[in-house]
Amino acid sequence: MQINPPFGYGEIVPLQRDQKVRLPAPGALPEFCRRVNAVPISYSEFGVACRDYPLAFITTDQGRTFIPVGVLGVTGGENLFLCDGRWDNSAYLPAYLRRHPFCMARVTLNSVEQADRLICVEKAFLSDDGERMFDDSGAALPCWQPIEKLLQEYEADLERGREMCAILADYALLEPFTLQASLKEGGAMKLGGMHRVDERKLEFLNAAQHKNLIRKGIMGRIYAHLISLENFARLLTRKDSAGGLA
């Protein structure tokens, strides 16, 4: 059996009803968020995330699939939304971070990926000193119910995001772009590897394509994404406050 963990997670295992989990303290963040400059954003998060982060699309397979992300920093491994190890409380905390150390993942058996997703937990968080999620009869305890709700809703939301990205790619709406800025110590900073919706191509879609984007709720996400690109200026201001820009 093989289970590939989501980005940033350590080894994950299916959650068993008799296991105890060391739940993060309120306000605690997964260690990996300290060394990333982008975090996945799900379909329903566009409306709230666009207020704080530039929303872009990235691909890891030469454009076959895309993932929407909120950009957190302007250099690799830089997260400008951390302050003394805590998330900036004026900014939205993405669900990708809130669900940790849990996730849902597909299992691969005999080289065949199974259709159903299992609720998993990062193995390092299993502990005899942790909390039980289920009672002796296997019924969910109160502490587990909101976690399960978040996981199920988030997973469904990720699927809607994947469908949205597939449509944007099919309509050839995504174009690569690079952020550039001057550095205080001299030279220029470039942040590439991102894609955005090409407004000109959006304008020239046919009526059926426009209707499909509206019907599926994608057009509203496109507008949120385009508006969010103005947040690159705010991101550079954060960088400047940290002493990185000219």
N, C-alpha and C positions, 0 to 999 in steps of 0.2 A: 504493500500500500504506500502510495506517495501523495503528499499534500504540499503544494507549493504555497508558501506564505505570501500575503500581500506585501507590497513594498514597505520596508522599514521594520517589519516584524521579524522576530527570531523564529525558531522552530515552533510550529503549531501542531496541536493534536486535537482530535475530536473531544468535545466536552462530555464527560461521563457524569451520570446523576449522583454518584457517590463521591465525587471529587470536591475538594475545597480549593477556593481561588483567593489569592491575595489581591483584593481589590485596591486600585490606586486611591490615595487620599484625595479629598476634594481639592481641585485645583492642580493636582499633579498631572504632568504631561509625559507622554511616552518619550523615551530617550532619543529616538530617531528624529524627532521634530527639531532638535537642536542642530542638526546637520543637513537640513534640506532647505531648498529655496523655492519649493512648490509643493502643494498638497492637493490631492484629488478633490474635486467638487462635484456633488451629485446633481441630478436634474432639478430637484426641488430647492436646492440651495442657491441657485443663480440669483434669485430676487434679493436675498439678504446678503450674500457674499459679495455681490457687485458693489455694495456700498463701501467696502473696506479694501478689497483686493482687485488688482487687474486680473481678469479671467482670460485665460488663453487655452489653446488646444495643443497637445503634444502627441507625438507618435514615436513608438519604439520599433516599428516594423516597416519603415520606409513608406508610410502613408497608407498602409492597408487598413489600419484602425487608428482612432484618435481617442484621447482622454481629456476631458476638461479639467483644468487645474486653476487654483488660486496661486498667484505668484507672491512669494514671501520675501524674496531678496533679489539683489541684482548681480550677485556673483555666486558661484557654485558653493553649496553648503552654508549659505548665509540666510538666517531667518531674522528679519528685522522686527518681528512682532513679539519677540521674547524680551522680557525685562526682569532681570534677577531670577531667571529660571521659570518665570510665570508668563502666561500669555497676556498680551495687552488687553486689559479688561474693557477697553473701549471698542475692541474689534470682535467680530463674530468668530467663534471657535468652531471650525469645521467638524462635521460628524465623523470624518475619517479618524480624527484624533480622539473624539469623545467615545468611540466604540472600543478603543483599545483597553484591555488586552484581548478582547474577543473579536471574532470576525466570522464570516461564512465562506466556505471554500469547497471546491469540488475535489473529490478523491480520485486518484488514478489507480486502477487495479489491472494488473496484467497488461500494462501499456494502453489501457482504454480508460479515458476520462468518463466518470459517471455523470449522469444527467443531474442528479439531485445535489444540492449543496448541504454540507453539514455545518452545524455550529461548532466552531473551534475556539481554542484559547491558546495563547502563547505559553509554551510549556514552562518557562521560567516563573510564571505566576501561579503555578500549582504548588500548594504548600499545606502541610498539616495544620499550620497556624492560620490558614485562611478561613473564608466563610463558605458554608454550604449554600448551593443554589437551589437544592431540592431537599425535601424531607425524606424520611425513611420509606414512605410509600411511593416516592418518585414525583410527588406533586411539587410544583414550583413554589418557592418561598417568595415573600414580598420583595426581597432585594433583587431577585432574578427577573421579575415581571417587566420592569421598565427597560432592563438591558435587552431582553428578548424582543420587546416591541421596537426598540431602536434598531436592532440588527435586522429584523424582518423588513421594516419600512425602508431602511437604508439600502438593503440588497435589492428590493424592488425598484428603488429609485435609481440605483446604479444601472439596472437593466434599461430603464427608460433613457438614461444618459447615453448608454451604448447605442440604442436605437437612434437617438438624435444625431450622434456623431456619424453614424453610418449614412444617414440621409444627407447630412452636410457634405460628406465626402462624395457621395453618389452624385450630388448636384454640383460638384466641383467648386464649392463655395469657400474652401479654406486655402489661404495663401500664407507662405512663410514670411516672418518679419523678424527684425532684430532691433533691440533697444540699445541706444548709444548714449553715453554721457562722458563728460570730462572728469578726470581724477585730480585731486588736490596735489598729489605728488607728480603730476604731469602725465601725459598720455591720455588714452581714451579707454573707456570700459564698454564692452559689448556683451549683450546677453542675447543669444540666439536660440535656435531649436524650438521656436514657438510658431504657432499658426493663429491666424485670426480670420474672421469672415470678411471676404472681399465685398464691400458695399456695392461696387459697380456690377459685379456678377449677380448679386442679390437683386438689383434693380431689373436685370434683364432675364430673370427667370420667367418661364411661361405661366399662364394663369393657373394651370393644374398644379404646378409645383408650389406656387404661392399659397394656393388654397390648402394644400397638404401641410405646409409649414404652420399655417394658422390653425388648422383643424387639430393637429397634434400638440399644439401649445409651444412649438419650437420657435415661432417668430418672436414671441415675448422673450425667450431666452437669448435669441440673437441680439435683440435690442439691449438687454441687460449686459451682455458681453461687450457690445460696442461702447456703451456708456462707461463700463468699468475700465476701459483702456485709459481713460483720463486718470485713473489711480496710479499709473506709472509715475506721474509727476509727484504724487504724494509719497510714493515709495522712494523716489530719489530724494525727497525732502527728509525722509527718515534716514536714508543713507548719509545725507549731508550732516544731519544732527549727530551722527556717529563718527563724523570726521572723515568721510571717504570721498566727498566730491569737491570739485573746485567751485 
